[in-house]
């Protein structure tokens, strides 16, 4: 059996695969720090550019390679838009219908011999696409980033949940919970951007009544899977910051305790009154999970 492999086609195939890898890596928000809006626009511009090259070029298999890369760019663009903008089910259906019609139409045009596009027109179009991409990137880089502002209360009263207090014995360890502040997220730029809330951890100082070796759990009111991971241009939203710490049931006054709240850089401090020290942007989380899950 004489198995002949076309080396050129193998290299073309590898090039297409590497293009797919580049597209997927591009949308993972680990490079460039671009906004969601601009990333989606750049993917669509890439689709247009390679589609135009495929319609224009007439060389052995290169047009097929251009069509393949254009198709991959569009597929990644579509998946990115659906995953980051979270359209409705009807919206997703319409996106797929329009995409199907688009590619069937393009396939028909190609099968009919393509479109005769003058070289000068192609060059101007490609320059225009590149120019639009550069302008979008420049506007994105020059616009404001997402700003996170933590505002902590001077003091907070934490309470034991009623369902826990009703069955607790005096010596039992019960969780105290309550809001201790807010975190405001602002997007001063015009483009939709990803949101990555800063991590927080805390500790209790100034008292021996709390078994603080178990740690203080600082969290946002909405869990990560419940809140949006993006924010629109010029938008603002606020997240409640809550604390949970374990105490003995007989250490509370009618099921509650009041603590001073302050922001710090570490827990190696002393206070004369019970104080929750909150470390914003801390590496890692509390050493133990809360005693009672939400």
C-alpha positions in Angstrom: 0.0 0.0 0.0 1.5 3.3 -1.1 0.4 6.0 1.3 1.1 9.4 0.0 0.8 12.4 2.2 0.7 15.9 0.9 3.1 17.8 3.1 1.6 21.2 2.1 -1.9 20.2 3.2 -0.6 18.9 6.5 1.0 22.3 7.1 -2.2 24.0 6.1 -4.2 21.9 8.6 -1.7 22.6 11.4 -2.0 26.3 10.6 -5.8 26.1 10.9 -5.5 24.2 14.2 -3.1 26.8 15.6 -5.4 29.6 14.5 -8.2 27.9 16.5 -5.9 27.7 19.6 -5.1 31.4 19.2 -8.8 32.3 19.1 -9.7 30.2 22.1 -6.8 31.6 24.1 -7.7 35.1 23.1 -11.2 34.9 24.6 -10.0 33.5 28.0 -9.3 37.0 29.4 -5.7 36.1 30.2 -4.0 38.4 27.6 -4.3 42.0 26.5 -6.9 42.9 29.2 -9.4 44.0 26.5 -13.1 44.5 27.2 -15.7 41.9 26.2 -17.2 44.3 23.6 -13.9 44.8 21.8 -12.9 41.2 21.9 -16.2 40.2 20.2 -15.7 43.0 17.6 -12.1 41.9 16.9 -13.2 38.3 16.4 -15.9 39.4 13.9 -13.5 41.6 12.1 -11.1 38.7 11.8 -13.9 36.7 10.3 -14.6 39.4 7.7 -10.9 39.8 6.9 -10.3 36.0 6.2 -13.6 35.7 4.4 -12.6 38.6 2.1 -9.2 36.9 1.5 -10.8 33.6 0.7 -13.1 35.3 -1.9 -10.2 37.2 -3.4 -7.3 34.7 -3.5 -7.1 32.1 -6.2 -4.3 29.8 -5.3 -4.0 26.1 -4.6 -5.9 25.4 -1.3 -5.2 28.8 0.2 -8.7 29.9 -0.3 -9.9 26.9 1.6 -7.5 27.7 4.4 -8.9 31.3 4.5 -12.5 30.0 4.6 -11.6 27.6 7.4 -10.0 30.3 9.5 -12.9 32.6 8.8 -15.4 30.0 9.9 -13.4 29.2 13.1 -13.3 32.9 13.9 -17.0 33.2 13.5 -17.7 30.1 15.5 -15.6 31.4 18.4 -17.2 34.8 18.1 -20.7 33.3 18.3 -19.8 31.1 21.3 -18.1 34.1 23.0 -21.1 36.3 22.5 -23.5 33.7 23.8 -21.4 32.9 26.9 -20.5 36.4 27.9 -23.7 38.3 27.0 -26.1 35.5 28.1 -28.9 36.2 25.6 -32.3 34.7 26.0 -33.2 31.3 24.5 -35.0 33.1 21.7 -32.0 35.2 21.1 -29.7 32.2 20.9 -32.1 30.5 18.5 -32.1 33.6 16.2 -28.3 33.8 16.3 -28.0 30.2 15.1 -30.7 30.7 12.4 -29.0 33.9 11.0 -25.6 32.1 11.2 -27.0 29.1 9.3 -28.5 31.3 6.6 -25.2 33.3 6.3 -23.0 30.3 5.8 -25.4 28.6 3.4 -25.5 31.8 1.4 -21.7 32.1 1.4 -21.4 28.5 0.4 -23.7 29.1 -2.6 -21.7 32.1 -3.7 -18.4 30.2 -3.5 -19.9 27.2 -5.4 -21.0 29.6 -8.2 -17.5 30.7 -8.7 -17.1 33.3 -6.1 -17.2 37.1 -6.4 -14.9 39.0 -8.7 -13.4 41.6 -6.4 -10.8 44.1 -7.7 -7.4 43.9 -6.0 -7.5 47.6 -5.0 -10.9 47.1 -3.4 -9.7 44.1 -1.4 -6.6 46.1 -0.2 -8.7 49.1 0.8 -11.2 46.8 2.6 -8.5 45.0 4.5 -6.8 48.3 5.5 -10.2 49.5 6.7 -10.8 46.4 8.8 -7.4 46.7 10.3 -8.0 50.4 10.9 -11.3 49.8 12.7 -9.6 47.1 14.8 -6.8 49.5 15.8 -9.3 52.2 16.7 -11.3 49.9 18.9 -8.2 48.6 20.7 -7.0 52.2 21.2 -10.4 53.3 22.6 -10.5 50.3 24.8 -7.0 50.9 26.2 -7.7 54.6 26.7 -11.0 54.1 28.5 -11.4 53.7 32.2 -11.0 50.3 33.9 -13.5 48.7 36.3 -13.1 50.2 39.7 -13.8 48.4 43.0 -14.6 50.4 46.2 -15.0 48.7 49.5 -16.9 50.6 52.2 -17.0 49.0 55.6 -19.4 49.9 58.4 -17.9 51.3 61.6 -19.6 48.5 63.6 -21.9 45.7 62.8 -24.3 43.4 64.7 -24.1 39.8 63.8 -26.9 37.4 64.7 -27.4 33.7 65.0 -29.9 32.3 62.4 -33.2 31.5 64.0 -33.2 27.9 62.8 -29.9 27.4 64.4 -30.6 29.2 67.7 -33.8 27.3 68.3 -31.9 24.0 68.7 -28.6 25.1 70.1 -27.4 24.2 73.5 -25.4 26.7 75.6 -22.1 25.0 74.9 -22.7 24.5 71.2 -20.7 26.4 68.5 -23.1 28.5 66.4 -22.5 30.8 63.5 -23.0 34.6 63.7 -23.9 36.3 60.5 -24.4 39.8 59.3 -23.6 42.5 56.8 -20.5 44.5 57.6 -20.2 46.7 54.5 -20.6 47.0 50.7 -18.4 46.7 47.6 -19.3 49.0 44.7 -18.3 48.1 41.2 -18.1 50.9 38.6 -17.3 50.8 34.9 -16.3 54.2 33.8 -15.6 53.1 30.2 -18.1 52.7 27.3 -17.5 49.0 26.8 -18.8 45.9 28.6 -16.0 44.5 30.8 -15.5 41.4 32.9 -15.9 41.6 36.6 -13.6 39.9 39.1 -14.4 40.9 42.6 -11.5 41.2 45.0 -11.0 38.4 47.4 -11.6 39.1 51.1 -10.8 37.4 54.4 -11.0 38.4 58.0 -10.3 37.7 61.6 -11.5 38.7 65.0 -9.2 40.5 67.5 -9.8 42.1 70.8 -11.7 39.3 72.5 -11.2 35.8 73.8 -14.9 35.0 73.6 -14.7 34.0 70.0 -12.9 30.8 68.9 -11.1 32.9 66.2 -8.8 30.0 65.4 -11.6 28.8 63.2 -11.4 32.0 61.1 -13.9 34.6 60.0 -15.6 34.0 56.7 -16.0 37.2 54.6 -18.1 36.8 51.5 -20.4 38.6 49.1 -24.1 38.4 49.5 -24.5 36.7 46.1 -22.4 33.6 45.5 -20.2 33.6 42.4 -22.6 31.4 40.5 -25.5 33.8 41.2 -24.0 37.1 40.2 -23.1 38.4 36.7 -19.4 38.2 35.7 -19.7 41.3 33.5 -20.7 45.0 33.8 -21.9 47.2 31.0 -20.3 50.5 30.0 -21.0 53.3 32.4 -22.8 51.0 34.8 -22.5 50.6 38.6 -23.7 48.0 41.0 -23.2 47.2 44.7 -22.6 44.0 46.5 -23.3 43.5 50.2 -20.3 42.2 52.2 -21.2 39.8 55.0 -19.2 38.1 57.8 -19.7 34.8 59.5 -17.8 33.5 62.5 -18.4 30.8 65.0 -19.1 31.5 68.7 -20.5 29.5 71.6 -24.2 29.9 72.0 -23.9 31.2 75.6 -21.5 34.0 74.5 -24.2 35.9 72.6 -26.6 38.5 73.9 -30.1 37.3 72.8 -28.5 35.6 69.8 -26.4 38.6 68.6 -23.0 40.3 69.1 -21.8 43.7 68.0 -18.3 44.2 66.6 -16.3 47.1 65.5 -15.2 46.7 61.8 -12.0 48.0 60.2 -9.9 47.4 57.2 -6.4 46.0 57.7 -3.5 44.4 56.0 -3.1 41.4 58.5 -4.4 40.0 61.7 -1.3 40.7 63.8 -3.0 43.6 65.7 -4.6 44.1 69.1 -7.7 46.0 70.0 -9.5 46.9 73.2 -12.9 45.9 71.9 -14.1 43.0 69.7 -13.1 43.9 66.2 -13.5 42.3 62.8 -10.4 43.0 60.7 -11.2 42.8 57.0 -8.3 42.2 54.5 -9.3 43.2 51.0 -7.5 41.7 48.1 -6.1 39.0 50.3 -4.4 35.9 48.9 -6.3 32.8 49.8 -9.5 32.4 51.8 -10.4 31.5 55.4 -8.9 28.3 56.6 -12.2 26.6 57.3 -15.6 26.8 55.7 -18.5 28.4 57.6 -20.2 26.1 60.1 -23.6 26.3 58.5 -24.1 26.5 54.8 -26.5 29.0 53.2 
